[in-house]
């Protein structure tokens, strides 16, 4: 329970939101061709391949982004402390802590990306008729994510929900047109 509490902490909001939305949008983009009425249904193998690809890509992107952000903070601290030699803080325990923190945040984002991508595709695997049900589940999940995000940041739930759903619809249409997977 302690792990779950730390996941919903505000420090990990970016990783949770970006991971979940990235996973769902990736699934909608790559799997939309299988969610059309005349297409073949989503197979369990395809669902796992798309979710794993999204998770690995997300892990890399989030690690690089978080690590660059934290290393930039160390560079700024060196500048403010007027240290004559550059990179002293990055090679210290602080540098290792920055790498560890970036890895943890990337793992959280990657896990959320995996779950976000797997959700609509597994629904499409388990319930094959109607084919578009996986897309509807992903759009509903994006809507729910928008609602909770709006409540967290004191924004308009309608605007957040609408924005996320419209983005999901746009990427679903693009994915159906591209028919990648």
PyMOL commands that set and color helices and strands:
alter all, ss='L'
color gray80, all
select helices_A, chain A and resi 2-7+10-35+44-80+93-126+133-153+157-178
alter helices_A, ss='H'
color red, helices_A
deselect
rebuild
show_as cartoon
